[in-house]
Amino acid sequence: MLAWRTRKGKEERDRRPERYGVASSPRPDGFLVWFHAASVGEANAALPLIEHIAETRPDIRILLTTATVTSARLARTRLPEVAIHQYVPLDRTGYIERFLDTWRPDLAVLVESEIWPNLVIETKANGVPLLLITPACPAHPISAGAAPGMSRPIFSAFDLVLAQNDRLAEQFAQLGAPKSLSVGNLKADAPPPPVDPAAKADLSAAFLDRPVWLAASTHPGEDEIVGAAHARIKEVLPDIATIIVPRHPERGADIAERLRAQGLKVTLRSQGGSIDAGTDVYIGDTIGELGLFYALTPIAFIGGSLVKHGGQNPVEAINLGAAVLAGPNVHNFREMYGDLLKAGGARAVDDADSLAHAVLELLQNDVARKEVHAKAETCVATMSGALPKTLDAIDAYFPQKVPLQHAS
């Protein structure tokens, strides 16, 4: 399976041993807290926690594991120097045991919406305190009665579960968690991704004052819809430019091929392609530049929502000034989008026609666009507060700070 994933670009060949629990870095001395965040969304939620700990507790050592190539690249660009990144081992007992024997974590914090049973059970068997932070609502309601023989041994292994709301905290308690608290949505507190001012200035100049909008974090099946929406918008705004930033950058070439089949002129950022007056779609198939595109464009459609993926976090776009559009499949962020839509801080779309209509309306009406964004900012402000509560909960498991010795 790993060989196949490597050929597909879904694994790093040189780091495949990590997936068998073989470490590629030595364990540092001292108290080690292990964060696990499977993919980019969870890693983005974990990074503010890691950054705060690195800054305020230099005596604490930090290990972050992730499961995807994209999240590993993000870790390389965003992790503090004192933190170590490894790929998480596959969920097989021998691999997990090898990983734990090497790293000997003093605390494990899973920032996850997917639970891997061997990882949980073996970590608990090693006597490691185990915390679960749920950065996204589950796609389906949690049911304690669905498989109690499986759920209770797993969820009872967690010393503490930090949930988004009271309802989820109660459901985790029913599943067997001995202690569960409602702390809010950690992703609402995530800082915006970085923006390179020079790159922003260069791209802004390249688009020659053309109207431009963004389709961010798109998944397979959405790019063609975005291409069709672009064609409809172009009937009204002939100089429209569309930017697509796929969730997985390795899809860039495939997206370009599909859009060219729709008769569109496409340029890929990864290939250094230039933008001219005839460029229809610019594909931002690079790592770590999503913030640049959010800051560049006034409107952002958030992908994973026109296909049955579950949506992506809209807060980053809002924090960088974009008015948000999203499709109906946003169950990974159900309550967040529910609040935004109810407050008028986002617009719902469901196909190419409605997407084109929403983009046109907001591009042609500055007042309406600014109103959507202002309502979104207000709404996000009411969601925030999870970060300090989560940090307080984690801090309770750290060793006491050693007081400074003052010379007499």
C-alpha positions, 0 to 999 in steps of 0.5 A: 500500500505504501509503495502505491501511495509513494508512486502517487506522490502521497508518501515521501520515499525517503521517509517511509520508514517513519510509517513503520515506527522507525524514527529519523531523528533522535529523541531529545532529552526532557519532558516530551509532548507528542502532538498528532494532527493527521492532515493540514486542517488539524495541523493548522489547529495544532500549530498555535498550541505548539507555538505558544508552548515553544515560546512560554515553556522552553523546557518542554520538548515537542514532537508533531506527527502528521499523516499526509505529504501536504501536512508534512510540508506545512510542518517544515515551513511553520513549526518552531525550530525546537519542534520535531516532525515525523510521519505517524506510523500506520495503525498496526501494533508493532509499528506503534510499539516501535514508535513509542519505544523510541520517542517515550512521550510524556504526554500525547495530544491528539488533534483529530476527528479520526480515532485510530484504535491501536494508536490510542490503546498502545499509548494508554498501555504505555502509561502516557496521559492521553488528550483528545482535541476535536477540531471539527465536528464529526460527519455523523452524530456520535452514537454510544450505542452503535458499537459499545464493545469497541467505543468504550475501550477506546474513549475510556483511554483518554484522560481528557477530551476537549470538545467544541460544544456541550453537546459533543462533550456529553456524547464523548462522555457517553462513549466512555471518556472519563472527563470531557469539557466544552472549550469551543472551536480551536479552528476559530482561533487559528491565526491567518496563514502567512502572506509574503508582501512581495509576492502579493505585490507581484501577483497584484501587478500581474493581474493588471487590475482585472477583477479576480476571485479565488476557489480555495482548497478545491477537491476533485470534482469541484475544479470543473464546476469552478471552470464552468462558473468562470465561463458564465462570469466571463459573459458579463465580465470579459476580463475576469480572472479565476484563481484555483488553489487545490487542497492537494497541490500535486493535482495542479497538472491534472486540473490544468488539463481538465480546464483546458479541455473546457476551452480555458487558458490556464497557467500553473504557479508551480511551473512559473507560468506568466499571467497575461490579459488572456489568462483565464485561470491561475492555479496556485499549486504550491505549498504554504501560499494560501494566505497570499491568495486569500489576501489578494482576492476579495471573494473566496469560494471554500472548497470541499463543499460542492462535493461530499468531503465536508468543507474546509475552514472558512476562518482563514479567508475571513481573517485575511479580508475575503467574503466567503462562499461555500457549497452545501457539504460543510458537515466538518464545520457544520456549526461554524458555517451554520452561524456564518450563514445565519448571520449573513457572513457567508453565501451558500452556492450549490452549482456552477450557476449559483457560484457564478451568480454569487461571485458576480453579485459581490464583485459588482457590489462593494457595499454588499461584499463588505457587509458580508465580510463585516458580519463574518468578522463579527461572527468569528469573534463570537466563536473565539476563545478556545485557544486559551482554554485548551492551553490551560487544559494541556498545561495541567499535565506539564511539570511545574516550572522550575523557579529561577535561582536568584543570586544572593 
